Each structure stands twice: as C-alpha cells, then as structure tokens.
Amino acid sequence: MPLIKTLKSDPVPQDERKLPRDDVGLVRELEHTDPLARRWAARDLATCPEAAAALVSRLQRENDASVREIILSTLTCLGNGVAVSGLVQCLRSGDAALRNEAIEAMKQLPEEVGAIVRGLLADADADVRIFTVNILESLRHPEVEAWLIEVIKHDQEVNVCATAVDLLAEVGSPAALEPLQQLKMRFAEEPYIQFAADLALKRISEG
C-alpha cells in the first residue's frame, strides 16, 4: 500500500491587534514591543491621514525592516504633506537603507513630490540634491527633463551635475544638447563630466 504524505500548512501568525482599533489606539500600538503588532497598526492606519506624523516618527526609530516596509507603504498611500515631508527628512538620515527606502517611496508620488522638486534641487546639502535626481529617474513626471537641464545649467557641485547627466543620457531630448555643451565648458577640467556629457550628446543625437 503506497504511503500517503500528509501535507502540513505553515502556521499563520496570530493577529496581534490588541489595542482598540480606533485611530488613537492604532497610534499607540505603533510603539508596541512586538513588531507584528506594529506592522498591523501601520497597515490599519492607511486610512487615517492624521496619523502621518506618528508614522513618520516611528519610521525614523524603527529597526525592524518589515515594519519599516509597511510604514513606508502606508505613508505612500496617504501621500499628504506630512507624509511627503517625513520622507524628505529620511533623505537626510545617516541610515543608507532608510534613505534608499524613502527614495523608492517618493518615486511612487509623482504629483506630490513634483510640487517640491525645485526646492529639493536647491537644497544646501549636495547629497539631498543627488538623491532628488535619483528620485527623478522613475518619477514619471513630464517636467523631469526640464528639471535635469536646470541642474546642469546652474548647480555648482560636480557630483550633482554628473548624476543629472547620467539620467539625461536616458531621458534627454534635443532640448538638452546645448545645455550639455555648456556644461562641458563649465567643467572643462572634469574628466567624468566630459565623458558623461559626450555619451549623453551621442545618445540624444542618435535618437
């Protein structure tokens, strides 16, 4: 008689929703010691715009990657001014993983982030300007090329311009040709700018 293998399902984690499911209770549960409870709270707050500040606060202190993922998803779902401002704050974090996660989240908010791009591209911190160019890569916004052209025309930091040129090589149109030539003259002593600009000029010209 053939042996019949019994299939076993993996245990389903318990629903750790212990506190009241109103907004106040959910915000309190963001501070729960159990990461599973914090995940449930962050998920359930996706319909509560007033919780954006609490979610941002928790995000900046959260060490559990799975909880951070849900918080970022909820902030993206909310997409209000507080949520976007909180994501911008993450760009200044010393935690590289959090910065990258915030960049990916901001790419999902083209209209909301598009409204503040000019300010971010004028930020005093060159790293923030570079991160902003990285966001533009997948922002799906009609002004992306125009913003990149502004960067290569006016930004004084070579690394910011280099990042913008790399992206212009992918998304640039003939409108970028003259600004790229001007950039080459402005950074005539920078080998990478010369290389990257020539590559962008070639790709754009060849269509």
C-alpha positions in Angstrom: 0.0 0.0 0.0 1.5 3.3 -1.0 2.3 5.8 1.7 0.2 8.9 1.7 2.1 12.0 2.6 0.3 14.4 4.9 0.6 18.0 3.8 1.1 20.5 6.6 0.4 24.2 6.2 2.7 26.7 7.7 1.3 28.3 10.8 -0.4 31.6 10.3 0.9 34.4 12.6 -1.7 35.5 15.1 -3.4 38.8 14.6 -1.6 40.9 17.2 -4.3 43.7 17.2 -4.5 44.0 20.9 -5.4 47.7 21.5 -8.7 49.4 20.3 -8.8 49.8 16.6 -9.6 53.5 16.7 -7.0 56.0 15.5 -5.7 56.7 19.0 -5.3 53.0 19.7 -3.6 52.3 16.4 -1.1 55.2 17.0 -0.4 53.8 20.5 0.2 50.4 19.0 2.9 51.8 16.8 5.0 51.7 20.0 4.2 48.1 20.8 7.2 45.9 21.7 6.1 43.2 19.3 7.0 44.0 15.6 3.9 42.1 14.4 1.6 44.4 16.4 3.4 47.4 14.9 3.0 46.1 11.4 -0.7 45.6 11.9 -1.0 49.1 13.3 0.9 50.7 10.5 -1.2 48.8 7.9 -4.5 49.8 9.6 -3.5 53.5 9.7 -3.5 53.6 5.9 -7.0 55.3 6.0 -6.0 57.8 8.7 -4.3 60.9 7.3 -4.0 62.4 10.8 -1.6 59.6 11.7 1.1 60.6 9.2 3.2 62.4 11.8 3.1 59.4 14.2 4.1 57.1 11.3 7.0 59.4 10.3 8.2 59.5 13.9 8.0 55.7 14.2 9.8 55.3 10.8 12.8 57.3 12.0 13.2 55.0 15.0 12.1 51.6 13.6 14.8 48.9 13.4 12.6 46.1 12.0 12.8 46.1 8.2 9.4 44.5 7.8 7.7 47.2 9.9 9.5 50.0 8.0 8.3 48.5 4.8 4.7 48.7 5.9 5.1 52.2 7.3 6.6 53.4 4.0 3.7 51.8 2.1 1.2 53.5 4.4 2.9 56.9 4.0 2.9 56.4 0.3 -0.8 55.6 0.4 -1.6 58.6 2.5 0.6 60.9 0.3 -0.2 64.0 2.2 2.1 66.9 3.0 3.2 65.5 6.3 3.9 62.1 4.8 6.0 63.6 2.0 7.8 65.9 4.4 8.7 62.9 6.5 10.1 61.1 3.5 12.2 64.1 2.7 13.6 64.0 6.3 14.7 60.5 5.6 16.9 61.7 2.8 19.0 63.4 5.5 19.3 60.2 7.6 22.6 58.6 8.2 20.9 55.2 7.6 21.6 54.4 4.0 18.9 51.7 3.9 16.3 54.2 5.2 17.4 56.8 2.6 17.1 54.3 -0.2 13.7 53.1 1.0 12.5 56.7 1.2 13.7 57.3 -2.4 11.8 54.4 -3.6 8.6 55.5 -1.8 8.9 59.0 -3.2 9.1 57.7 -6.7 5.5 56.5 -6.3 4.3 60.0 -5.6 4.9 62.0 -8.8 2.4 64.8 -8.3 3.1 65.3 -4.6 6.9 65.1 -5.0 6.8 67.1 -8.2 5.4 70.0 -6.3 8.6 70.2 -4.1 11.3 69.1 -6.6 12.6 72.6 -7.3 13.1 73.2 -3.6 14.9 69.9 -3.2 17.2 70.6 -6.1 18.1 73.9 -4.5 18.8 72.3 -1.1 22.0 73.4 0.6 23.0 69.7 1.0 24.5 68.3 -2.2 23.7 64.8 -1.1 20.0 65.7 -0.9 20.2 67.2 -4.4 21.8 64.0 -5.7 19.1 61.8 -4.0 16.5 64.1 -5.6 18.0 63.4 -9.1 17.8 59.7 -8.3 14.1 60.1 -7.5 13.6 61.7 -10.9 14.8 58.6 -12.6 11.5 56.8 -12.0 9.2 59.7 -11.0 7.0 59.6 -14.2 6.6 63.4 -14.3 6.5 65.5 -17.5 9.0 68.0 -16.1 11.8 65.6 -15.4 14.0 66.7 -18.4 13.4 70.4 -17.6 14.5 69.9 -14.0 17.6 68.0 -15.1 18.5 70.7 -17.5 18.2 73.3 -14.7 20.6 71.2 -12.7 23.3 71.0 -15.3 22.9 74.7 -16.1 23.1 76.0 -12.5 24.4 73.5 -9.9 27.9 74.2 -8.8 28.6 70.7 -7.4 30.2 68.4 -10.0 28.8 65.2 -8.5 25.2 66.6 -8.7 25.7 67.5 -12.3 27.3 64.2 -13.1 24.3 62.4 -11.7 21.9 64.6 -13.7 23.9 64.0 -16.9 23.8 60.2 -16.4 20.0 60.4 -16.3 19.8 62.9 -19.2 21.6 60.3 -21.3 18.5 58.1 -20.8 15.6 60.7 -21.0 17.1 63.7 -22.7 15.7 65.2 -25.9 17.4 67.7 -28.4 16.4 70.4 -25.8 19.3 69.1 -23.7 22.0 69.3 -26.4 23.0 73.0 -25.9 23.0 72.8 -22.0 25.2 69.7 -22.2 27.7 71.6 -24.4 27.6 74.5 -21.9 28.2 72.0 -19.1 31.3 70.6 -20.8 32.7 74.1 -21.0 31.8 74.9 -17.4 33.6 71.8 -16.1 36.3 71.6 -18.7 38.8 70.1 -16.2 36.5 67.3 -15.0 37.1 64.1 -17.0 33.9 62.3 -15.9 31.7 65.3 -16.9 33.4 65.3 -20.3 32.9 61.5 -20.8 29.3 61.5 -19.5 28.2 64.6 -21.4 29.7 63.2 -24.6 27.9 60.0 -24.1 24.6 61.8 -23.5 25.2 64.0 -26.5 25.8 60.9 -28.7 22.7 59.0 -27.4 20.4 62.0 -27.8 21.7 62.9 -31.3 21.3 59.4 -32.5 17.8 59.4 -31.2 
